[in-house]
Amino acid sequence: MAISDRILYRISGTHTNVGANEETILQLPTPGGSGGGLWLLKSFHYVRSGGTAATYTPRLGQSAAWTNDDIDERMTYSATNVGTSINEVFDADIPCKSDSSGRLFFRPGFNAGADNDGEYEFFFEHVRGA
């Protein structure tokens, strides 16, 4: 694949008053018009800016309300102190398949409270395949 064939897609946003089990929809394009796409997760960044939680455990899934540690979970971190930002460019890309509407699902995974704030950023690369 030539460099010019690469398609990178950035998803970013802000969390305000997020609780322990809340899930954020990450909307990706649906190349070809409909159906899920294949994506490589290239990098992930999270900065927590307020709230009562002491730790967070970010996770990314391929289906809504997936069960932690099941086949649909594509990325997970160990519990991290909320004062520690995550800014990772992955050595090995993480393959993900968006659902039929082009969505992936992100949980910041705060351990307590419903008042947690933060900012997230993901970079994905679209790949061809089924």
C-alpha positions as CSV (number, residue, x, y, z in Angstrom):
1,M,0.0,0.0,0.0
2,A,1.4,3.4,-0.9
3,I,1.4,6.1,1.7
4,S,-1.1,8.1,-0.4
5,D,-3.6,5.1,0.0
6,R,-3.7,5.5,3.8
7,I,-6.8,7.0,5.4
8,L,-6.4,8.1,9.0
9,Y,-9.4,9.1,11.1
10,R,-9.4,11.1,14.3
11,I,-12.1,10.9,17.0
12,S,-11.9,13.2,20.0
13,G,-14.3,14.5,22.6
14,T,-14.9,15.6,26.1
15,H,-16.4,13.6,29.0
16,T,-18.4,15.6,31.6
17,N,-19.9,14.0,34.6
18,V,-19.1,10.4,33.6
19,G,-19.8,7.5,35.9
20,A,-18.2,4.1,36.4
21,N,-19.9,2.1,33.7
22,E,-20.7,4.7,31.0
23,E,-19.9,4.0,27.4
24,T,-19.1,6.5,24.7
25,I,-19.9,5.8,21.0
26,L,-17.1,6.4,18.6
27,Q,-18.6,7.0,15.2
28,L,-16.4,6.0,12.2
29,P,-17.3,6.4,8.6
30,T,-18.8,3.4,6.8
31,P,-16.8,3.1,3.6
32,G,-18.9,1.9,0.7
33,G,-22.1,3.3,2.3
34,S,-23.1,0.8,5.0
35,G,-21.9,-2.0,7.2
36,G,-18.9,-2.2,9.6
37,G,-15.4,-1.4,8.5
38,L,-12.0,-2.7,9.4
39,W,-9.8,-0.3,11.3
40,L,-6.4,-0.3,12.9
41,L,-6.2,1.6,16.2
42,K,-3.0,3.6,15.9
43,S,-3.0,5.8,19.1
44,F,-5.0,6.6,22.1
45,H,-4.8,9.6,24.5
46,Y,-6.8,10.3,27.6
47,V,-6.5,13.2,30.1
48,R,-8.7,13.2,33.2
49,S,-9.5,16.7,34.4
50,G,-11.8,16.3,37.4
51,G,-14.1,14.2,39.5
52,T,-14.0,11.9,42.5
53,A,-12.5,8.7,41.0
54,A,-9.1,7.6,42.1
55,T,-8.4,5.3,39.1
56,Y,-9.6,4.6,35.6
57,T,-9.4,1.6,33.3
58,P,-10.0,2.5,29.7
59,R,-11.5,-0.1,27.4
60,L,-12.5,-0.2,23.7
61,G,-15.1,-2.6,22.4
62,Q,-16.6,-3.6,19.1
63,S,-20.2,-4.0,20.3
64,A,-22.5,-2.0,22.6
65,A,-22.5,-3.2,26.2
66,W,-19.9,-5.9,25.6
67,T,-18.7,-7.9,28.5
68,N,-15.2,-6.9,29.8
69,D,-12.5,-9.4,28.6
70,D,-14.7,-11.0,26.0
71,I,-14.0,-11.4,22.2
72,D,-15.4,-7.9,21.4
73,E,-13.0,-6.1,23.7
74,R,-10.1,-4.8,21.6
75,M,-8.2,-2.6,24.0
76,T,-7.9,-2.5,27.8
77,Y,-5.6,-0.9,30.3
78,S,-4.8,-1.8,33.9
79,A,-6.3,0.5,36.5
80,T,-4.4,3.8,36.2
81,N,-4.2,6.6,38.7
82,V,-6.4,9.5,37.4
83,G,-3.5,11.9,37.7
84,T,-1.7,9.9,35.1
85,S,-2.6,10.8,31.5
86,I,-2.4,8.1,28.8
87,N,-0.7,9.1,25.6
88,E,0.1,6.0,23.6
89,V,1.2,5.3,20.0
90,F,0.9,1.6,19.7
91,D,4.0,-0.4,18.6
92,A,1.6,-2.9,17.0
93,D,-1.7,-1.6,15.6
94,I,-4.9,-3.0,17.2
95,P,-7.4,-4.3,14.6
96,C,-11.0,-3.4,15.2
97,K,-14.3,-4.0,13.3
98,S,-16.9,-1.4,13.7
99,D,-20.5,-2.5,14.0
100,S,-23.0,-2.3,11.1
101,S,-23.5,1.5,11.8
102,G,-19.7,2.2,11.9
103,R,-19.5,2.5,15.6
104,L,-16.9,1.4,18.3
105,F,-17.6,1.8,22.0
106,F,-15.3,3.4,24.6
107,R,-15.4,3.1,28.4
108,P,-13.1,5.3,30.4
109,G,-13.8,3.0,33.4
110,F,-13.7,5.3,36.4
111,N,-13.7,3.4,39.6
112,A,-16.1,5.8,41.5
113,G,-18.4,8.8,41.2
114,A,-20.6,10.1,38.5
115,D,-18.7,13.5,38.2
116,N,-15.6,12.5,36.3
117,D,-14.4,14.7,33.4
118,G,-11.8,14.1,30.8
119,E,-10.8,14.4,27.2
120,Y,-10.1,11.6,24.7
121,E,-8.5,11.2,21.3
122,F,-8.2,8.1,19.1
123,F,-6.5,7.8,15.7
124,F,-7.6,4.9,13.4
125,E,-6.5,3.8,10.0
126,H,-9.0,2.4,7.6
127,V,-8.0,-0.9,6.0
128,R,-9.6,-3.0,3.3
129,G,-10.9,-6.4,4.0
130,A,-13.9,-8.2,5.4
